Amino acid sequence: MYFGTMLMAIGMTTVFTILALVVLGGKLMIIITNKFAPEAEVAVVRHVPGGGIEAAKIAAITAVVSTVTGGKGQVKEIKKV
């Protein structure tokens, strides 16, 4: 019984240590990437060809895309289906 308990404790400690290293390594990689990677330029779309779609709907779609993507997305084309 003692041997089984020790084996379980060593195994759980090993798994916890490896998972902690993976999480910390991932966080470190994110921090380094955000620090040194250049930010993408945000392109502002002035005119969106709507193909007969009302200007208010185009403005609403553009506002939603901007809000959801945090200002990084852009509407290139709107097709009426």
Secondary structure, DSSP 8 states (H G I E B T S, - for coil): -HHHHHHHHHHHHHHHHHHHHHHHHHHHHHHHHHHHS-------------SS--HHHHHHHHHHHHHHTTT----------
